[in-house]
Amino acid sequence: MSGRIRILVGVAVLVGLGVGAWFYLTRNRESTDDAQVDAHVTPVAARVGGTVLRVPVADNQPVEAGAVLVEIDPREYQIALDRARAELANAEAELAAANANVPITATSTSSGVATAHSGVEQAQSLAEEAQHNLDAAEARLTTARAKVSGEEATAARDERDVARLKGLLAKDEVSQQQYDAAVAQADSSKADVAVARSQVREAEFALEVARGRLAQSKVAQQVASTDLRTAQTAPQQLAATKARAQSSEARVKQAQAAVGRAELDLEHTTLKASIKGIVSRKSVEPGQVIQPGQPLMTLIPLEQVWITANFKETQLEDMRVGQRVKVDVDAYGGKEFNGKVDSIAAATGSRFSLLPPENATGNFVKVVQRVPVKIVLDSGQDPDHLLRPGMSVTPTVYTR
């Protein structure tokens, strides 16, 4: 009986020691096996489409930042760039011509207004002079016609005197001298009538000339008035010229943007690594026709890895940022890495899932939630880059 008691006591002591040791080893520590290695995964996608000429990298190949990953046939984009540059040169030439026209238009329009005003005044003066000449011609014509009437009356009277004296001469009632004087007077009157009539014709011709000049002066006056109205639109013409210059400047900027876009497209025919990393999931080969936005491969920088540990919400009571962490990696037989707590997520993992739980439906089952905790490794812990994203680890956080 005493032996059995001793055995039971010994077992109880061993159990007590085991419970004490377990409590000592696990106190002020929180651990989880729901943890993985994480890293930045940078997708590499095509910015432009075309035929792939060369892929100088292979899967799992380390590359430096700036290394060429994919080369696309650039000929189509070179042609587009040449066309854009030609259009830019044409737009710049149009802008230069438009800018040159602005001061020319400003000068010509200002001088045109003065010239038009002078032309209007000159045309008005000529019209007044022509009207005066017309009035004078009409007066001369009236005088000439009156003179013709008077000379014709005198000539008719003298003809009658000659006829009367001719009969008296035959009867010897007048002398031959009187008769000859009457005949000379009649001939003189006829000559005066002819002169008066020629003066009438001259006056009529002068009147027609004066009327023609008056008509010409009126036409010139109308033309000068039209030129003045046209010249008075100088501000609008200058504004239109400046607007054309501004439009040309806008076309130059548009052409410059097109050249920039063409240069960018040509540059994008060569895909380069934006960071140092390992090539993964390469899905492009030479001769393949790709489209803009098509994923081609991914880059993973192994220099920047961290641990994402999903702790139960009941384990976060004493967990704080900056606390020391030991990380056991399953792939390397429990090899330990040192780190610290970098941050604690703002929500549980379920809140970021595709279908977050809706506990207000009535079918509520309480489940312990897990909160992602980011753990970063201390400097120099993984010089050989052994840790790869997705590896399972077991982190232990020392809360005290």
KEDOSE-898770 format. One record per residue (C-alpha): x, z, y negated; residue in one letter. Coordinates in steps of 0.001 Angstrom, whole numbers, always signed. Layout:
R        u        w        v  residuo
R        X        Z        Y        A
...
REM end
This chain:
R        u        w        v  residuo
R       +0       +0       +0        M
R    +2724     +861    -2369        S
R    +4477    -2447    -1558        G
R    +1411    -4472    -2464        R
R    +1078    -2566    -5690        I
R    +4661    -3245    -6535        R
R    +4146    -6964    -5905        I
R    +1057    -7032    -8110        L
R    +2873    -5160   -10839        V
R    +5777    -7576   -10583        G
R    +3442   -10578   -10831        V
R    +1695    -9038   -13812        A
R    +5030    -8424   -15507        V
R    +6098   -12018   -14897        L
R    +2789   -13342   -16249        V
R    +3138   -11101   -19269        G
R    +6672   -12314   -19848        L
R    +5536   -15926   -19481        G
R    +2657   -15434   -21932        V
R    +4993   -13705   -24341        G
R    +7578   -16444   -24066        A
R    +4921   -19125   -24559        W
R    +3543   -17325   -27577        F
R    +7043   -16888   -29012        Y
R    +7952   -20528   -28484        L
R    +4723   -21950   -29854        T
R    +4013   -19641   -32766        R
R    +4362   -21176   -36249        N
R    +4526   -24632   -34684        R
R    +2029   -27491   -34407        E
R    +2576   -30363   -32026        S
R     +666   -33447   -30858        T
R    +1233   -36313   -28480        D
R    -1147   -38564   -30483        D
R    +1660   -40008   -32597        A
R    +3445   -43338   -32890        Q
R    +6324   -44929   -34772        V
R    +5181   -47008   -37756        D
R    +6896   -49528   -40040        A
R    +6030   -52160   -42593        H
R    +4836   -55367   -40957        V
R    +5289   -58256   -43388        T
R    +3407   -61441   -42422        P
R    +5111   -64718   -43325        V
R    +2572   -67455   -44166        A
R    +2845   -70982   -45511        A
R    +2173   -71415   -49243        R
R    +1925   -75210   -48861        V
R     +961   -77527   -46029        G
R    +2986   -80237   -44358        G
R    +5175   -81138   -41417        T
R    +7756   -78564   -40295        V
R   +11266   -80022   -40288        L
R   +13327   -77034   -39152        R
R   +12885   -73465   -37936        V
R   +16372   -71915   -37967        P
R   +15296   -68485   -36601        V
R   +14139   -67202   -33223        A
R   +11955   -64348   -32055        D
R   +13509   -60872   -32393        N
R   +16354   -62260   -34517        Q
R   +17570   -60039   -37350        P
R   +17654   -61802   -40720        V
R   +18873   -60860   -44176        E
R   +16775   -61069   -47332        A
R   +16843   -64635   -48623        G
R   +17533   -66222   -45229        A
R   +15761   -69529   -44580        V
R   +12937   -69109   -42065        L
R   +11055   -72451   -42163        V
R   +11659   -75803   -43857        E
R    +8691   -78133   -44591        I
R    +8974   -81861   -45389        D
R    +9414   -81854   -49217        P
R    +8989   -85593   -49954        R
R    +5309   -85462   -50891        E
R    +5920   -82538   -53237        Y
R    +8968   -84242   -54791        Q
R    +6782   -87262   -55610        I
R    +4170   -84961   -57159        A
R    +6896   -83303   -59251        L
R    +8224   -86670   -60481        D
R    +4712   -87740   -61466        R
R    +4092   -84466   -63307        A
R    +7376   -84839   -65204        R
R    +6467   -88412   -66214        A
R    +3082   -87247   -67471        E
R    +4830   -84486   -69420        L
R    +7174   -87007   -71061        A
R    +4196   -89185   -72023        N
R    +2338   -86192   -73469        A
R    +5407   -85129   -75468        E
R    +5733   -88668   -76893        A
R    +2064   -88634   -77930        E
R    +2566   -85225   -79546        L
R    +5582   -86479   -81518        A
R    +3586   -89472   -82770        A
R     +606   -87283   -83674        A
R    +2801   -84815   -85558        N
R    +4439   -87687   -87452        A
R    +1018   -88998   -88490        N
R      -20   -85721   -90119        V
R    +2285   -85880   -93213        P
R    +1806   -89653   -93450        I
R    -1964   -89237   -93489        T
R    -1739   -86388   -96000        A
R     +388   -88507   -98374        T
R    -1591   -91727   -97972        S
R    -4952   -90043   -98389        T
R    -3908   -88194  -101559        S
R    -2460   -91362  -103121        S
R    -5461   -93322  -101889        G
R    -7833   -91139  -103887        V
R    -5868   -91754  -107115        A
R    -5655   -95476  -106406        T
R    -9369   -95658  -105652        A
R   -10243   -93857  -108900        H
R    -8015   -96275  -110833        S
R    -9599   -99215  -109030        G
R   -13092   -98023  -109925        V
R   -12153   -97632  -113587        E
R   -10485  -101054  -113679        Q
R   -13439  -102717  -111958        A
R   -15844  -101065  -114372        Q
R   -13749  -102260  -117340        S
R   -13677  -105793  -115974        L
R   -17430  -105716  -115411        A
R   -18038  -104594  -118976        E
R   -15714  -107322  -120262        E
R   -17472  -109939  -118115        A
R   -20868  -108777  -119403        Q
R   -19597  -109053  -122966        H
R   -18275  -112568  -122303        N
R   -21614  -113517  -120756        L
R   -23528  -112265  -123792        D
R   -21167  -114218  -126064        A
R   -21571  -117393  -123968        A
R   -25344  -117086  -124067        E
R   -25172  -116685  -127889        A
R   -22924  -119750  -128203        R
R   -25251  -121764  -125999        L
R   -28252  -120790  -128122        T
R   -26368  -121742  -131298        T
R   -25260  -125046  -129789        A
R   -28788  -125921  -128688        R
R   -30127  -125099  -132181        A
R   -27409  -127247  -133695        K
R   -28348  -130137  -131393        V
R   -31950  -129864  -132477        S
R   -30906  -129951  -136143        G
R   -28505  -132866  -135658        E
R   -31117  -134832  -133709        E
R   -33659  -134282  -136499        A
R   -31121  -135435  -139093        T
R   -30195  -138488  -136973        A
R   -33869  -139411  -136582        A
R   -34412  -139126  -140319        R
R   -31352  -141260  -140994        D
R   -32628  -143878  -138531        E
R   -35891  -143995  -140361        R
R   -34058  -144374  -143672        D
R   -32034  -147291  -142277        V
R   -35187  -149003  -141027        A
R   -36901  -148501  -144377        R
R   -33879  -149708  -146378        L
R   -33492  -152697  -144115        K
R   -36946  -153910  -145107        G
R   -36229  -153264  -148795        L
R   -32905  -155054  -148498        L
R   -34687  -158108  -147224        A
R   -36817  -158068  -150366        K
R   -33776  -157401  -152522        D
R   -35291  -154172  -153658        E
R   -32136  -152217  -152759        V
R   -28544  -153149  -152857        S
R   -26379  -153985  -149873        Q
R   -24230  -151001  -150764        Q
R   -27155  -148595  -150440        Q
R   -28083  -150086  -147155        Y
R   -24535  -149835  -145809        D
R   -24330  -146224  -146964        A
R   -27554  -145451  -145090        A
R   -26224  -147160  -141943        V
R   -22965  -145162  -142143        A
R   -24925  -142005  -142613        Q
R   -27047  -142825  -139550        A
R   -23946  -143530  -137456        D
R   -22400  -140262  -138642        S
R   -25552  -138399  -137670        S
R   -25482  -139999  -134204        K
R   -21870  -138906  -133838        A
R   -22797  -135379  -134909        D
R   -25572  -135353  -132288        V
R   -23079  -136394  -129580        A
R   -20649  -133686  -130681        V
R   -23431  -131085  -130730        A
R   -24559  -132133  -127264        R
R   -20994  -131891  -125917        S
R   -20785  -128427  -127430        Q
R   -24019  -127538  -125595        V
R   -22502  -128731  -122317        R
R   -19345  -126728  -123002        E
R   -21447  -123677  -123815        A
R   -23472  -124141  -120597        E
R   -20246  -124433  -118557        F
R   -18790  -121363  -120269        A
R   -22041  -119535  -119517        L
R   -21781  -120372  -115794        E
R   -18155  -119261  -115763        V
R   -19096  -115982  -117446        A
R   -21900  -115426  -114952        R
R   -19481  -116068  -112065        G
R   -16941  -113642  -113463        R
R   -19653  -111051  -113966        L
R   -20748  -111475  -110342        A
R   -17126  -111161  -109189        Q
R   -16603  -108070  -111295        S
R   -19745  -106488  -109824        K
R   -18522  -107243  -106308        V
R   -15125  -105777  -107212        A
R   -16879  -102723  -108619        Q
R   -18830  -102264  -105383        Q
R   -15640  -102649  -103336        V
R   -13839  -100119  -105553        A
R   -16765   -97702  -105171        S
R   -16615   -98141  -101391        T
R   -12860   -97557  -101419        D
R   -13393   -94437  -103501        L
R   -15981   -93084  -101075        R
R   -13598   -93840   -98221        T
R   -10723   -92180  -100057        A
R   -12863   -89124  -100747        Q
R   -13077   -88572   -96968        T
R    -9334   -87801   -97018        A
R    -9789   -84104   -96052        P
R   -11847   -85122   -93032        Q
R    -9306   -87785   -92076        Q
R    -6465   -85287   -92397        L
R    -8414   -82732   -90335        A
R    -9044   -85357   -87656        A
R    -5331   -86233   -87581        T
R    -4396   -82550   -87245        K
R    -7006   -82145   -84499        A
R    -5470   -85068   -82604        R
R    -2061   -83417   -82975        A
R    -3438   -80132   -81633        Q
R    -5073   -81977   -78753        S
R    -1748   -83640   -77967        S
R      -61   -80239   -78029        E
R    -2646   -78893   -75589        A
R    -2011   -81859   -73288        R
R    +1715   -81102   -73439        V
R    +1086   -77506   -72380        K
R    -1196   -78725   -69610        Q
R    +1478   -81159   -68429        A
R    +4095   -78386   -68562        Q
R    +1850   -76215   -66384        A
R    +1450   -79108   -63941        A
R    +5244   -79518   -63786        V
R    +5633   -75789   -63160        G
R    +3055   -75918   -60367        R
R    +4744   -78966   -58798        A
R    +8144   -77247   -58983        E
R    +6658   -74143   -57363        L
R    +5069   -76200   -54570        D
R    +8387   -77948   -53954        L
R   +10152   -74589   -53854        E
R    +7597   -73278   -51367        H
R    +8545   -76006   -48870        T
R   +11442   -73708   -47979        T
R   +10233   -70327   -46707        L
R   +12765   -67539   -47123        K
R   +12787   -63945   -45953        A
R   +11661   -61620   -48726        S
R   +13190   -58578   -46994        I
R   +15777   -57737   -44362        K
R   +14149   -57330   -40980        G
R   +13492   -58543   -37448        I
R   +11580   -61777   -36803        V
R    +8529   -61158   -34606        S
R    +5516   -63136   -33364        R
R    +7007   -66515   -34348        K
R    +4310   -69162   -33931        S
R    +5820   -72228   -35596        V
R    +7949   -75046   -34198        E
R    +9604   -78172   -35682        P
R    +7215   -81128   -35956        G
R    +4169   -78894   -36269        Q
R    +1712   -79678   -39085        V
R     +778   -76470   -40857        I
R    -1839   -75615   -43473        Q
R    -1567   -73402   -46582        P
R    -2081   -69764   -45661        G
R    -1332   -70299   -41975        Q
R     +572   -67303   -40448        P
R    +3947   -68371   -39050        L
R    +5748   -65138   -38124        M
R    +6198   -61521   -39174        T
R    +9168   -59529   -40457        L
R    +9651   -55878   -39568        I
R   +12275   -53880   -41509        P
R   +13580   -51319   -39009        L
R   +15509   -49506   -41752        E
R   +12203   -48111   -42985        Q
R   +10284   -46492   -40109        V
R    +8172   -43364   -40085        W
R    +5932   -41409   -37763        I
R    +2155   -41354   -37995        T
R     +936   -38236   -36177        A
R    -2797   -37623   -35707        N
R    -3139   -33839   -35726        F
R    -6375   -32042   -34977        K
R    -8098   -30672   -38028        E
R    -7641   -27168   -36589        T
R    -3854   -27643   -36713        Q
R    -3666   -28261   -40455        L
R    -4305   -24748   -41697        E
R     -637   -23927   -42324        D
R     +752   -27461   -42513        M
R    +2322   -28440   -45841        R
R    +4292   -31350   -47280        V
R    +8059   -30898   -46854        G
R    +7930   -28801   -43654        Q
R   +10596   -29461   -41014        R
R    +9703   -31642   -38031        V
R   +11286   -32314   -34645        K
R   +10331   -35644   -33071        V
R   +10670   -36305   -29322        D
R   +10655   -40007   -28396        V
R    +9185   -40832   -24979        D
R   +11200   -44063   -24640        A
R   +14543   -42285   -24862        Y
R   +13975   -39369   -22471        G
R   +12910   -36873   -25092        G
R   +15665   -37717   -27588        K
R   +14998   -35675   -30692        E
R   +14986   -36873   -34308        F
R   +14770   -34645   -37361        N
R   +12366   -35264   -40198        G
R    +9852   -33705   -42537        K
R    +6200   -33951   -43453        V
R    +5851   -36595   -46162        D
R    +2091   -36579   -46760        S
R    -1279   -35750   -45249        I
R    -4046   -38357   -45267        A
R    -6972   -37913   -47641        A
R    -9562   -38364   -44855        A
R    -9836   -38255   -41102        T
R    -9164   -41327   -39021        G
R   -12853   -41764   -38175        S
R   -13704   -42303   -41837        R
R   -11495   -45412   -41864        F
R   -12885   -46876   -38654        S
R   -14976   -50032   -38565        L
R   -18149   -48009   -37925        L
R   -17815   -44568   -39516        P
R   -19924   -41851   -37869        P
R   -23354   -41257   -39352        E
R   -24106   -37608   -38564        N
R   -27430   -37638   -40447        A
R   -29166   -39609   -37662        T
R   -29968   -36428   -35698        G
R   -27795   -37206   -32671        N
R   -24943   -35010   -33804        F
R   -22237   -33881   -31414        V
R   -19444   -31907   -32966        K
R   -16066   -33461   -32195        V
R   -12744   -32148   -33401        V
R   -11473   -34731   -35891        Q
R    -7912   -35893   -36259        R
R    -6114   -36348   -39590        V
R    -3140   -38746   -39914        P
R      +65   -37058   -41099        V
R    +3020   -39160   -42249        K
R    +6422   -37880   -41122        I
R    +9628   -39412   -42456        V
R   +12974   -39103   -40716        L
R   +16008   -37585   -42333        D
R   +18696   -39953   -43562        S
R   +21009   -41247   -40818        G
R   +18761   -40202   -37933        Q
R   +18423   -43711   -36505        D
R   +21579   -45682   -37393        P
R   +21169   -48023   -34402        D
R   +17501   -48725   -35211        H
R   +16301   -47579   -31830        L
R   +12816   -46680   -33062        L
R   +10361   -49552   -32926        R
R    +6824   -49559   -34347        P
R    +4251   -48532   -31774        G
R    +6500   -46272   -29699        M
R    +4894   -43012   -28551        S
R    +6473   -39810   -29860        V
R    +5700   -36104   -29872        T
R    +6312   -34477   -33254        P
R    +6498   -30719   -33709        T
R    +5945   -29342   -37197        V
R    +7483   -25969   -38037        Y
R    +4868   -24391   -40305        T
R    +6871   -21230   -41045        R
REM end
